[in-house]
């Protein structure tokens, strides 16, 4: 009951503070709608406020005149649509936006949505700029940023008017209550009240209906919502009976990339006075809403009773203390001392003894009888004691006892034989003399140290075991004290430092530092933490993973055990893996760009080809158009080269001349290196053909030229590229694996800093590189070496420090068959009015393709949507002789579209076209029953031959 009363007191104070901030003097039942856009002319208020913004924010406002938003149309009075018209919004949030408009010279435009969930999706998809009334949560912060809060929403408890006022949820959670089913409050309350009786509804209004009709005891809603519903006499039997501990805060949510809008909105909200915010709140919250009143009289009575009880207990305690006599205090103290002495001997396994020298009378405490295994009450002598001593230790004990009388200390450890078992004890004694100086007795103690002895033996064995482990490991280990003195170093650490530095300061001996290491973790080690971290040693540049663990010493001090694990090679491999992943990402990016770029190239190439066919030979525009056509073909080929390179796939080896590939690569290199590097080339046009993959030849040139550029990047210089035929004879060969014969020799040289012999021996090793981070992976020359060796060629390097570097690549010339090569220049093949269904989602591509096909004599029906095209085909499948479809399309991609076509008509010929697709190849297309496969951009001759080929095969 007291807890409930205190809750009433606290909640009443809190509510009183809140009510003070929100008390209203009147309630405006009629609200005049006002356009959020305000006046077209800037007011003095706008001018003054905008002048306080940054230049970047002012420029933003000049261009951003309209800010789009979505609102919940059914959240009165916070925000709602007037008479269901979503274009005319009202409420507390809208009035706040009007205040922002007065300061920023912008207009807030509402974008109507079907529901609030759709509005949230609009913000995620950047279709609107803001959501003006949004409650912040971690999930929502992943896609939006939030302004400062502008509205505080306490959650009220609403029940029928005949229900009593409560201090909080604790007093009503055993009764049935209602709340809309998607409320985030329900899971929070279920954790605290697992047995609560919840009736979930579709919204606030239905929740109020349940309470008004008596189906539920109470419901929970924000104060403005409760005020609106009750004051509008929608449910005249309801009242607010209390408040929960939950408070929501409303913010304006902004798209996560619009930081400037977020900044200006925050500044505008900060400029709205507290008085104005209260006026807006009073406009919508009815003044008749009364806070619950605590029972202050009952609270006062409880406090008085509490004080009386406390004073009585204090007085009673005082009387009890006065009645305790000194005698009882002394008696208790004596009993306690005797108890402590007995317990101390039992716990410490210590017995006390006394020996009268003249009478040879020995007295023991009970614990001593227990230690020696002798029954209590047995008459004792020195001989009985010595007979209990282990036979092997009796002479030692007797000698020590005799020496004791000569002034030597008696503090010995020896064994006992007790019931056939061996015990270890420690004995310590002192002598008592009379007035004449005669020794009259000896008094001492005996302690059972058997367990300690066994523990010491185990510790010794354990220490030896772990010492052997630390001394046999290859990892460097040392232990240092809390004052940084080295206590131990294993052989691996001694080898690293060059000597045993035990006793020296750790940071000086291990790292060569005069001060504590910057990464020193001893403060955390003292607290018992284990810390792992990595360092790069200044001594040898190696990377070490250091494991630091505390060692708790018997004296209470803490030492540090540090284990050095050399992870230099692991770090290199890790770096190489990250680089490989980056290259894979570049390949993926290249594929995506290639698809869109080929769709752009396709119309350029197709229209230029058709224009060339229509243009007279003597036209002054023919040459320029021809250049466009040729450049488009080169661009198309370059995209295919980039795709092949990014996928690291080898194309098919074929007879080719290297000259065009070298010139193409040099154009690309020239665009990427500074003008301080001069490129000179001597490409012999008569150099014969080789059998190779053009992509790999391009790769060789790019790698060697890039290395030459990096060697001269700082100083500038000259790069020379030569190509010629050479005859390799036996005396000329420095590579024993290469055969004699005629070779194409590609030479690339630079005037850079050069290399020494040791470096030359390593340059073809995978991942070896002398370049800075970001300049290469160390794979270039090893890739070149592998390509050349696979082609039965050779690569040689000549270099001197300060004299530059020269690479010679020898590739065997192909044997030319002495036979007249027949030219197979393709010509256009006209169609015979066959009907083609053309499907592509790119408008420019489909218009150009249709034009091209109609020129070739085909009848064309085009569709830009695969679903629509499928339904059109299903309606008349026998109408078409061929279907040409794009691969990458929304709704249904080309391969799935082709499968659906064959389900309707199994013999329909299909030609699949794509700019790029990792998921599709000519082989896979064939396995799906697709008759042809072409890569965009496609020239008219190629298209005419492919259609002719497919139609002929289908007819046969």
Secondary structure, 3 states (H helix, E strand, C coil): CHHHHHHHHHHHHHHHHHHHHHCCCCCCCCCCCCCCCCCCCCCHHHHHHHCCCCHHHHHHHHHCCEEEEECCCEECCCEEEECCEEEEEECHHHHHHHHHHHHHCCEEEECCCCCHHHHHHHHHCCCCCEEEEEECCCCHHHCEEECCCCEEEEEEEEEECCCCCCCCHHHCCCCCEEEECCCCHHHHHHHHCCCCCEEEECCHHHHHHHHHCCCCCEEEEEHHHHHHHHHCCCCCCEEEEEEEEEEEEEEEEEECCCHHHHHHHHHHHHHCCHHHHHHHHHHHCCCCCCCCCCCHHHHHHHHHHHHHHHHHHHHHHHHHHHHCCHHHHHHHHHHHHHHHHHHHHHHHCEEEEEEECCCCEEEECHHHHHHHCCCCCCCECHHHHHHHECHHHHHHHHHHHHHHCCCCCEEEEEEEEECCEEEEEEEEEEEEECCCCCEEEEEEEEEECHHHHHHHHHHHHHHHHHHHHHHHCCCEEEEECCCCEEEEECHHHHHHHCCCCCCCEHHHHHHCCCCCCCCCCHHHHHCCCCEEEEEECCCCCCEEEEEEEEEECCCCCEEEEEEEEECHHHHHHHHHHHHHHHHHHHHHHHHHHHHHHHHHHHHHHHHHHHHHHHCCCCCCCHHHHHHHHHHHHHHHHHHHHHHHHHHCCCCCCEEECCHHHHHHHHHHHHHHCCCCEEEEEEECCCCCCEEECHHHHHHHHHHHHHHHHHHCCCCCEEEEEEEEEEEECHHHCCCCCCCCEEEEEEEEEECCCCCCHHHHCCCCCCCCCCCCCCCCCCCHHHHHHHHHHHCCCEEEEEEECCCEEEEEEEEECCCCCCCCCCCCCCCCCCCCCCEEEEECCCHHHHHHHHHHHHHCCCEEEEECCHHHHHHHHHHCHHHCCEEEEECCCCCCCHHHHHHHHHHHCCCCCEEEEECCCCCCCHHHHHHCCCCEEEECCCCHHHHHHHHHHHHHHHHC
